[in-house]
């Protein structure tokens, strides 16, 4: 287990986070879960969330029928992990 996980008080609860997210975003499954607020790559996750939350949603992109008015902002937001 790498730092900051190695000395984190939550390591017994989350076991260092998600290995899949670490592999996808850090390129190393043994890296700290980038979604953790203590992770060195957390700024990358925040940038991805900001881009997704600002991106327009194309009409008809989902399974629901198209809305009468075109959407310019998503009706939902990905919420960052509260610190």
N, C-alpha and C positions, 0 to 999 in steps of 0.2 A: 504494500500500500504506500503510495507516494504522499508527500506533503501537499496540501494542508490536511489531507485525510488522516494521515498517520497520527497526528496529535489532536484531531478534532474531537470534541465532546460527543458528537452525534455518530461517530464511526460504528458504534455497536447497534445503532438503529438503522442506518441506511447502507452500511457495509461499503462505503465509498462511492455510492451512487450507481448509475447505469453504465455498464460496460459498452453497450451498443452506442449510446450517445457519445461516450468518450472516443470510441473508434471512429465514428462518423465525423465528428468535429475536430478532434485532436490528432487523428491518425494513429492512435495508440490506445488499445483497449485497457491498458494498465494505467492510463492517465486519470487525473481527477475528472469526475463528471463535470463537463463544462456548464451544465445548468446550475450547479451549486453556486451560491453567491460568493463563496470563498475561492472559487477556481480561477486560475490565471487566465483562462480563455472565456470568462464570463462576459467580457466586453463584446466578443464575437457573437455570443448568443443574444445579447441585448440589441446588437445591430441587426441581426436576422429578424428578431421580433418586431423591431421598429419598421423595417422594410415591409414585412408581411402586413402589419397593421395599417400602413399607409397605402398599400397597393389597391388599386380599384378592383372590384369584383365584377367580372364579365357577366352579363345577363345570361341566364340559362346554363351557367357553369355547374350548378348543383343539381340535385335530384328534384327539387321543387319546381313547379311551373314558373315561367318568367313573370316577374313583377310588372305591374302596369307602368311604373316609373323606373327608368334605369338606375341601378345602384352606382353611387360614386364612392361610397365608403362601405366597408363590411359592417354587417349588423352585429358582429361579435369581435372581440379582441382577445389575442393571446395574452394572458396575464403573467408577467414575470413573477418568479418566486419571491414572496415578501421576505424582507430581511428582518 
